[in-house]
Amino acid sequence: MSNQKYSEKKRLEWIDQSKGLAILGVVIFHFFQNFPSQLNLVHLLNRNGAKIGYAAVDIFFMISGFNIGYSLAQKANDYGELSWFMWLKKRLFRLYPNYWLAFLLTIVLYLLFSYPIKINSVPDLLSLISGITSYKNFKLINPGFWFFSVFVQFMILTPLLFKTSKYKPLIILWVGIIGGILNKIIGLLLINNPNLFYVLLQNNLFSSYVFQFCLGIYWGYIYFEYKKFRKIDIYLTLIIFTVGIIGYLAISWQGIDIIYMLGFDLLFTPFFFLICYGIGNLFNNSISSILTQLGKHSYELYLIHQPLYFVLLPWLTMNLKINSYIQLLTSLILTIFFLWIYVLLFINLNKLPRIILSSKK
């Protein structure tokens, strides 16, 4: 590791832009997934958008690992020892207030639109408040909350991951590779059990994204040391992606329905991440600025956008009595507007406790 002092807390804009691209993919996919229409275009965009949505989620977990690796490399370089208890406490204190506020706003939103609230028992309510529950329970209020649950699992497991690897990023990378492959093998064995299969390969368990998270940690260390990605990272990523795309096209040619999460995420995600890294240079400043702002608030967007779709999209399609395609476009524009307002409300409410506490000092 470089001995150069790097204590300056400089934000990496390309990380924010990458998160901006990822959250854009997620919210657009969920729009078409939840839009109540029989249009062939909607079904086509929903079906193909699912793969973009899955890839975007992979990027989020890679970025989370990258930020942790980069930050810990910086702290180790500057300060040496790290208190894992304080590290975990700080991260959970960042995650949970946003989650609880999103939970509360979702309930208020459902009440305003007379949307059914499906929480029927105290145990279900308590499990949702804890944020560590089954995907089935998350669907009672907001299926997007599974994302929060997996983040919490990774935060809890990170100290164990570093201690067992003796703080060696390369060992963490191998843990991710082996763990990711084992997860896919088990998924294949469970392919005839849909409930276990989809939980294992997509939602609710950290094992679904252990490769992405561990690779992110490894690359966070690499980027801290070299201030860029090495040629070997780029070449290996291109080779792996080429193998993946050949396999993907070959299976598609045979007319087999491809489940992206069955293994192509392992082959494609590193390439997609490097594409996000380089894509900022292709845009002008205004587009980069938009992506940066989206990235800065991507966590909030992920937490709250689906409930808004649930209540708003049926209302729009019921009240916009116009041509179906114009209705689709109009609904998309109005949804973006209302989502922007909703996110602003969320961000400002989230600032309120800190403002109150600072005013009392």
C-alpha positions in Angstrom: 0.0 0.0 0.0 1.2 3.5 -0.8 2.7 5.5 2.1 1.4 8.7 0.6 -1.0 10.5 2.9 -4.4 10.7 1.4 -6.5 12.2 4.2 -8.4 14.6 1.9 -12.0 13.6 1.9 -12.6 14.1 -1.8 -15.8 12.7 -3.2 -15.3 10.5 -6.3 -17.8 12.0 -8.8 -17.7 9.0 -11.1 -19.1 6.9 -8.2 -22.0 9.3 -7.9 -22.5 9.2 -11.7 -22.4 5.4 -11.7 -25.1 5.3 -8.9 -27.1 7.8 -11.0 -27.0 5.5 -14.0 -27.9 2.5 -11.9 -30.9 4.2 -10.1 -32.1 5.5 -13.5 -32.2 1.9 -14.7 -34.0 0.7 -11.7 -36.7 3.4 -11.6 -37.4 3.1 -15.3 -37.6 -0.7 -15.2 -40.0 -0.5 -12.2 -42.1 2.1 -14.1 -42.8 -0.3 -16.9 -43.1 -3.3 -14.5 -45.9 -1.5 -12.6 -47.6 0.4 -15.5 -51.2 -1.1 -15.8 -51.4 -1.5 -19.6 -51.9 -4.2 -22.2 -49.6 -2.4 -24.7 -47.1 -4.7 -26.3 -44.5 -2.0 -25.9 -44.9 -2.0 -22.1 -44.6 -5.8 -21.9 -41.5 -5.7 -24.2 -39.8 -2.9 -22.1 -40.7 -4.7 -18.9 -39.3 -8.0 -20.0 -36.0 -6.6 -21.3 -35.9 -3.9 -18.7 -35.7 -6.6 -16.0 -32.2 -7.5 -17.1 -31.2 -3.8 -16.9 -32.8 -3.6 -13.5 -30.9 -6.7 -12.2 -27.6 -5.3 -13.6 -28.2 -1.9 -12.0 -28.7 -3.6 -8.6 -25.4 -5.5 -9.1 -23.7 -2.1 -9.7 -25.1 -0.8 -6.4 -23.6 -3.6 -4.4 -20.3 -3.3 -6.2 -20.3 0.4 -5.4 -21.1 -0.3 -1.8 -18.1 -2.7 -1.6 -15.9 -0.2 -3.5 -16.7 2.6 -1.1 -16.0 0.4 1.9 -12.7 -0.8 0.4 -11.6 2.7 -0.7 -12.6 4.2 2.7 -10.9 1.5 4.8 -7.7 1.7 2.7 -7.6 5.4 3.3 -8.2 5.0 7.0 -5.6 2.3 7.3 -3.1 4.6 5.5 -3.9 7.6 7.7 -4.7 6.1 11.1 -3.8 2.4 11.3 -6.1 0.7 13.7 -9.9 0.8 13.2 -12.7 0.3 15.7 -15.1 -2.1 14.0 -17.8 -1.4 16.6 -17.7 2.3 15.9 -17.5 1.7 12.1 -20.6 -0.6 12.2 -22.5 1.8 14.6 -21.9 4.7 12.3 -23.2 2.9 9.2 -26.3 1.4 10.8 -27.1 4.9 12.2 -27.0 6.2 8.6 -29.1 3.4 7.1 -31.9 2.9 9.6 -33.3 6.5 9.9 -33.7 6.6 6.1 -35.4 3.2 6.2 -37.8 4.1 9.0 -38.7 7.4 7.3 -39.4 5.6 4.0 -41.5 3.2 5.9 -43.5 6.0 7.6 -44.0 7.9 4.3 -45.1 4.8 2.5 -47.9 4.3 5.1 -48.9 7.9 4.8 -48.9 7.6 1.0 -51.1 4.5 1.1 -53.6 6.2 3.4 -53.8 9.3 1.2 -54.6 7.1 -1.9 -56.7 4.6 0.1 -54.3 1.9 -1.0 -54.6 -1.3 1.0 -52.1 -1.7 3.8 -51.5 -5.5 4.1 -49.8 -5.6 7.5 -52.2 -7.7 9.6 -50.2 -8.7 12.6 -47.8 -7.3 15.2 -45.0 -9.8 14.4 -45.1 -8.7 10.7 -45.0 -5.0 11.8 -42.0 -5.6 14.1 -40.1 -7.7 11.5 -40.6 -4.9 9.0 -39.4 -2.2 11.5 -36.3 -4.3 12.1 -35.6 -4.4 8.4 -34.3 -8.0 8.6 -37.2 -10.1 7.4 -38.4 -12.2 4.5 -39.0 -10.9 1.0 -42.6 -12.0 1.5 -43.0 -9.6 4.4 -41.3 -6.8 2.5 -44.0 -7.2 -0.2 -46.6 -6.3 2.4 -45.5 -2.7 2.3 -42.6 -2.1 -0.2 -40.8 -4.9 -2.1 -37.9 -2.5 -2.6 -37.0 -2.8 1.1 -35.2 -6.1 0.5 -32.4 -3.9 -0.9 -32.0 -2.3 2.6 -32.0 -5.7 4.3 -29.1 -7.0 2.1 -27.1 -3.8 2.8 -27.5 -4.3 6.5 -26.4 -7.9 6.2 -23.3 -6.8 4.4 -22.5 -4.1 6.9 -22.8 -6.7 9.7 -20.6 -9.2 7.8 -17.9 -6.8 6.7 -15.9 -6.9 10.0 -16.0 -10.7 10.0 -14.9 -10.7 6.3 -11.9 -8.5 7.0 -10.8 -10.3 10.1 -11.0 -13.8 8.6 -9.1 -12.6 5.5 -6.5 -10.9 7.7 -7.2 -7.6 6.0 -5.9 -8.9 2.6 -8.1 -7.6 -0.3 -7.0 -10.4 -2.6 -8.4 -13.0 -0.1 -11.7 -11.1 0.1 -11.9 -11.2 -3.7 -11.4 -15.0 -3.7 -14.1 -15.3 -1.0 -16.4 -13.4 -3.4 -15.6 -15.5 -6.4 -16.0 -18.8 -4.6 -19.1 -17.7 -2.8 -20.7 -16.3 -6.0 -20.0 -19.6 -7.9 -21.3 -21.8 -5.0 -24.5 -19.6 -4.8 -25.1 -20.3 -8.5 -24.5 -24.0 -8.2 -26.9 -24.3 -5.3 -29.4 -22.2 -7.3 -29.2 -24.6 -10.2 -29.9 -27.5 -7.8 -32.9 -25.7 -6.5 -34.2 -24.6 -9.9 -37.3 -26.8 -9.6 -38.2 -25.1 -6.3 -39.2 -21.6 -7.4 -39.6 -20.1 -3.9 -36.1 -21.1 -2.7 -34.6 -20.5 -6.2 -35.6 -16.9 -6.5 -34.9 -16.0 -2.9 -31.4 -17.4 -3.3 -30.6 -15.8 -6.7 -32.2 -12.4 -6.3 -33.8 -11.2 -3.1 -33.2 -11.0 0.6 -29.9 -12.8 1.0 -26.4 -11.4 0.9 -25.1 -14.5 -0.8 -26.8 -13.4 -4.0 -24.4 -10.5 -4.3 -21.4 -11.6 -2.4 -19.2 -11.6 -5.6 -20.2 -8.1 -6.5 -19.6 -6.8 -3.0 -16.2 -8.5 -2.5 -15.0 -7.4 -6.0 -16.0 -3.9 -5.1 -13.9 -4.0 -1.9 -11.0 -5.4 -3.8 -11.2 -2.7 -6.5 -11.7 0.0 -3.8 -8.2 -0.9 -2.5 -6.7 -1.0 -6.0 -8.2 2.4 -6.9 -6.9 3.9 -3.6 -3.4 2.6 -4.3 -3.2 3.5 -8.0 -5.8 6.2 -8.3 -7.1 4.3 -11.4 -7.9 0.8 -12.6 -4.9 -1.2 -13.8 -4.6 -2.6 -17.3 -4.8 -6.1 -16.0 -8.2 -5.3 -14.4 -9.5 -4.0 -17.7 -8.1 -6.9 -19.8 -9.4 -9.6 -17.5 -12.8 -7.9 -17.3 -13.0 -7.8 -21.2 -12.0 -11.4 -21.5 -14.6 -12.5 -18.9 -17.3 -10.4 -20.5 -16.5 -11.8 -23.9 -16.9 -15.3 -22.6 -20.2 -14.3 -21.0 -21.7 -12.6 -24.0 -20.8 -15.6 -26.3 -22.5 -17.9 -23.9 -25.5 -15.6 -23.5 -26.0 -15.3 -27.3 -25.5 -19.0 -27.8 -28.2 -19.8 -25.2 -30.5 -17.2 -26.7 -30.0 -18.7 -30.2 -31.3 -22.0 -28.9 -34.5 -20.3 -27.8 -33.8 -20.9 -24.1 -35.3 -18.3 -21.7 -32.3 -16.8 -19.9 -32.3 -16.1 -16.2 -29.7 -13.3 -15.8 -29.1 -14.0 -12.1 -28.3 -17.6 -12.8 -24.7 -16.7 -13.5 -24.3 -14.0 -16.2 -24.2 -11.3 -13.4 -20.8 -12.8 -12.4 -19.6 -12.4 -15.9 -21.1 -9.1 -16.8 -21.1 -6.9 -13.7 -17.3 -6.1 -13.7 -17.6 -4.9 -17.3 -20.7 -2.8 -16.5 -19.0 -1.3 -13.6 -16.0 -0.2 -15.7 -18.4 1.1 -18.3 -19.9 3.3 -15.6 -16.5 4.4 -14.6 -15.7 5.6 -18.1 -19.1 6.8 -19.2 -18.9 10.2 -17.4 -16.4 11.4 -20.0 -18.9 10.9 -22.8 -21.4 13.4 -21.4 -21.4 17.1 -21.2 -21.3 18.9 -17.8 -25.1 19.3 -17.6 -25.8 15.5 -18.0 -23.0 14.6 -15.7 -24.4 17.0 -13.1 -27.8 15.4 -13.3 -26.3 11.9 -12.9 -24.3 13.1 -10.0 -27.4 14.5 -8.2 -29.3 11.3 -8.9 -26.4 9.3 -7.5 -26.2 11.3 -4.4 -29.8 10.5 -3.6 -30.0 7.0 -5.1 -30.4 5.3 -1.8 -33.5 7.5 -1.0 -34.8 7.0 -4.5 -34.5 3.2 -4.2 -36.3 3.1 -0.9 -39.4 5.2 -1.8 -40.0 5.0 -5.6 -42.0 1.8 -5.8 -44.9 2.7 -3.4 -45.4 5.9 -5.4 -45.7 3.8 -8.5 -48.3 1.6 -6.8 -50.6 4.4 -6.0 -49.9 6.9 -8.8 -49.8 4.8 -11.9 -53.3 3.2 -11.6 -54.7 6.7 -10.8 -53.1 8.3 -13.8 -54.2 5.5 -16.2 -57.8 5.7 -14.8 -58.0 9.5 -15.2 -56.0 10.1 -18.4 -58.6 9.2 -21.1 -56.3 9.6 -24.1 -54.5 7.5 -26.7 -52.7 4.6 -25.0 -49.2 5.7 -26.2 -49.8 9.3 -25.3 -51.1 8.1 -22.0 -47.9 6.1 -21.4 -45.7 9.1 -22.3 -47.7 11.5 -20.2 -47.7 9.1 -17.2 -43.9 8.8 -17.5 -43.4 12.6 -17.5 -45.9 13.1 -14.6 -44.4 10.3 -12.6 -40.9 11.8 -12.9 -42.3 15.1 -11.7 -44.1 13.6 -8.7 -41.1 11.4 -7.8 -38.9 14.4 -7.8 -41.3 16.2 -5.4 -41.5 13.1 -3.3 -37.7 12.7 -3.0 -37.3 16.4 -2.1 -39.9 15.9 0.7 -38.0 12.8 1.9 -34.6 14.5 1.9 -35.9 17.6 3.8 -37.8 15.5 6.4 -34.6 13.5 6.8 -32.7 16.7 7.6 -35.2 17.7 10.3 -33.9 15.7 13.3 -30.3 17.0 12.7 -31.6 20.6 12.4 -33.5 20.2 15.7 -30.5 18.7 17.5 -28.1 21.4 16.2 -30.5 24.2 17.3 -30.5 22.9 20.9 -26.8 23.1 21.2 
